[in-house]
Amino acid sequence: MTQLITTQLVTLDQNLGDSPADVIRVLAGKVAATGRASEVEGLFTDAFAREQKTATGVPGGIAIPHCRSAAVQEPALAMARLSHKVDFGAKDGPADLIFFIAAPDGADQEHLKLLSKLARSLIKKDFTAALRAAATEQDIVDLVDGALADKPAAAPAEAAPAAAGTTAAAAPKRIVAVTACPTGIAHTYMAADSLVAAAKEMGVDLQVETQGSSGAKPLDPAVIAAADAVIFAVDVDVRGKERFAGKPVINAPVKRGIDEPTKMVQEALAAADDPRARRVPHAGAEEQAERAEEEKGEHIGQKLKRALLTGVSYMIPFVAGGGLLIALGFLLGGYDITEVADKVVLENNFGNLPEGGLAIYLGAVLFKIGALSMGFLVPALAGYIAYAIADRPGIAPGFVAGAVSGFMGAGFLGGIVGGLLAGYVAHLIGTWQVPRWLRGLMPVVIIPLIASIVASGLMFLVLGGPIAGLTVALNNWLTGMSGASAVVLGIILGLMMCFDLGGPVNKVAYAFAVAGLSAGSADNQAPWLIMGTVMAAGMVPPLAMALATVLNKKLFTLNERENGKAAWLLGASFISEGAIPFAAADPLRVIPASMVGGALTGALCMATGVTSQAPHGGFFVFFAIGNLPMFIIAIVAGMVVSALAVIALKRFAVKKPVEVEATPATASV
């Protein structure tokens, strides 16, 4: 196995700059210079993106920036002992010992275990003292190799022994913990060892399950059952969380497990003795009660927004896949495929091709798969709106209410109403106090049954007809739009798509477009016009920000310039969220500038008849775009206007010059 660290990867007593970005860039350059990474920029971007999610500074003047990156070809450790300390976000101050861990996307388990072992060694004071005292690069390499060869100081999956003098009559408290970070290389294991060490000093029996990249050994169910409390020191979802149901729980980011392990153990001990302490929820009705408690502070508007966004986000995969398949069906079989698709797929096969040959047969198959996928649009929307309100017991009644909406012609609007009804009814039933023997039936039988009857019954008997009438009127209005009114609609859709970049307003415009997509045809192209307008306008913000970083680099920080490189591809793919880093840093300039360009693009698309039969994909679904030249021209026009607008606002709408991030320092090797 390749040696993880060499003398070429060690930098001693040099000034590598003033910021984490400076240090990470220099160390990424060292990794690339040894041939272990294909490029510096790609590795730096991935590592710095990880750094921005959670600071990697830990107590003791240490930082462990790390990442997985496609740019890494062989796992590597680059180490720097800084003459000028840099703040990596640790509570006790800046760091002078920096270990940069670079792992490939597909790093093997052995390498990941070694990287994790190194991270654990860094909480040992004698090891860090030796690193600071080392005279040469080779001394550092020898120390690290020695740490990698030794056993970890504490095995998280093993119980810490009871404090001296503890008797069977006064058995120590028992705590279990789970640690996990997004990358799963360093913080996961350092938090585990820190918690174990703190518990050992306090005479507490603590066992940890590390859910990291080098694999996870689940805690013994008997150990979990005997535990008095549980600690979740995690930045991601806990796998198998239901195993800890009913236990008093302390939740915190993984970094707190490194910074404040003693406090976390003390809090867990206090929770174990507190009957009112928060507990890991059970599935079903009890989980609903826990959810309700957590959401007490939410306003009704926030709850509705969260539910609607959840429904739309789960609906999009059905729409994206189905819409593209329908577009491919039209490409191969022509618009007439809608009339013959059912007959062709049922009566023909590769040995019995229909009139028109293979293209017609494949077009019919693709169209039918897409149409069936699009048929889930309203049920999925309603089902996951209900899920957001009532969790799993709400899914079935939500899907049923959505299916009823589709059957009655109430469409997208009916799906929203049906999903909200199903979710709130299921949520209400979940709060009922029922005998213990009945609790197991609540989430799988009683809640879905009653909620389906109530929500779908109301849709059939009261709400479905009026909503269907409203949907028909709306479709007729859109079909009849032309001239100036169509341009106004294009402007409104463009503004909505650029207002919050993937947020609720953006999602409303997008959902409005995709909901009518399946109704489009050669004779009724209004839904395709709306879809083309929405897609084009949504591509403008990330492309405009990418262009702005090229036209005037000095107005943007180093991080924004790096984001600008990624925004080209994100914008071309119709991922509006590619502009979020810019909007988050400077919303009062970026959002208005984006909206100006989006409105122009929307107006041009509507005025020139740009259509899209695909709900997603941007330039990559060119075959599904009608009037492709104007689609491109409209996007370029909006992109240029927004880029120039944001540059102008950054230059002139300020009282003092924008503070530009320092360029990375270069270190002599």
VENFENDA-V151083 format. One record per backbone hydrogen bond with DSSP energy under -1.0 kcal/mol. NH is the residue of the N-H (numbers start at 1). CO is the residue of the C=O. Records with the same first field share a line. If there is no record, write none. Layout:
NH=CO / CO
This chain:
9=6
10=7
11=79
13=81
14=81
23=19
24=20
25=21
26=22
27=23
28=24
29=25
30=26
31=27
32=28
33=29
34=30
35=32
36=31
38=71
44=40
45=41
46=42
47=43
48=44
49=45
50=46
51=47
52=48
53=49
54=50
57=88
58=62
62=58
63=97
64=56
67=101
69=103
72=69
73=36
74=36
76=102
77=4
78=100
79=9
80=98
81=11
82=96
83=14
86=95
93=90
95=86
96=61
97=61
98=80
99=63
100=78
101=65
102=76
103=67
107=104
112=108
113=109
114=110
115=111
116=112
117=113
118=114
119=115
120=116
121=117
122=118
123=120
124=121
128=124
129=125
130=126
131=127
132=128
133=129
134=130
140=136
141=137
142=138
143=139
144=140
145=141
146=142
147=143
148=144
149=145
150=146
158=155
166=163
170=167
175=205
176=229
177=207
178=231
179=209
180=233
190=186
191=187
192=188
193=189
194=190
195=191
196=192
197=193
198=194
199=195
200=196
201=197
202=198
203=200
204=199
205=173
207=175
208=156
209=177
211=179
212=210
213=184
215=212
224=220
225=221
226=222
227=224
228=174
230=248
231=176
232=250
233=178
234=252
235=180
243=240
244=241
245=242
246=280
247=244
249=278
250=230
252=232
256=253
259=255
260=256
264=260
265=261
266=262
267=263
268=264
269=265
270=266
271=267
272=268
274=271
277=274
280=247
288=284
289=285
290=286
291=287
292=288
293=289
294=290
295=291
296=293
298=295
303=299
304=300
305=301
306=302
307=303
308=304
309=305
310=306
311=307
312=308
313=309
314=310
315=311
316=312
319=315
320=316
321=317
322=318
323=319
324=320
325=321
326=322
327=323
328=324
329=325
330=326
331=327
332=328
333=329
334=330
337=334
338=335
339=336
341=337
344=340
345=341
346=342
347=343
348=344
349=352
352=349
357=354
361=357
362=358
363=359
364=360
365=361
366=362
367=363
368=364
369=365
370=366
371=367
372=368
373=369
374=370
375=371
376=373
377=374
380=376
381=377
382=378
383=379
384=380
385=381
386=382
387=383
388=384
389=385
390=386
391=387
394=391
395=392
398=394
399=395
400=396
401=397
402=398
403=399
404=400
405=401
406=402
407=403
408=404
410=405
414=410
415=411
416=412
417=413
418=414
419=415
420=416
421=417
422=418
423=419
424=420
425=421
426=422
427=423
428=424
429=425
430=426
431=428
432=429
438=435
441=438
442=438
445=441
446=441
447=442
449=445
450=446
451=447
452=448
453=449
454=450
455=451
456=452
457=453
458=454
459=455
460=456
461=457
462=458
463=458
464=459
467=463
468=464
469=465
470=466
471=467
472=468
473=469
474=470
475=471
476=472
477=473
478=474
479=475
480=476
481=478
485=482
487=483
488=484
489=485
490=486
491=487
492=488
493=489
494=490
495=491
496=492
497=493
498=494
507=503
508=504
509=505
510=506
511=507
512=508
513=509
514=510
515=511
519=516
520=517
521=524
529=525
530=526
531=527
532=528
533=529
534=530
535=531
536=532
537=533
538=534
543=539
544=540
545=541
546=542
547=543
548=544
549=545
551=547
552=548
555=552
556=553
561=557
562=558
563=559
564=560
565=561
566=562
567=563
570=566
571=567
572=568
573=569
574=571
575=570
578=575
579=576
580=577
583=579
584=580
585=581
586=582
589=586
590=586
591=587
593=589
594=590
595=591
596=592
597=593
598=594
599=595
600=596
601=597
602=598
603=599
604=600
605=601
606=602
607=603
608=604
610=605
611=626
612=528
613=624
619=572
620=617
621=618
622=619
624=621
625=622
626=611
631=627
632=628
633=629
634=630
635=631
636=632
637=633
638=634
639=635
640=636
641=637
642=638
643=639
644=640
645=641
646=642
647=643
648=644
649=645
650=646
651=647
652=648
653=649
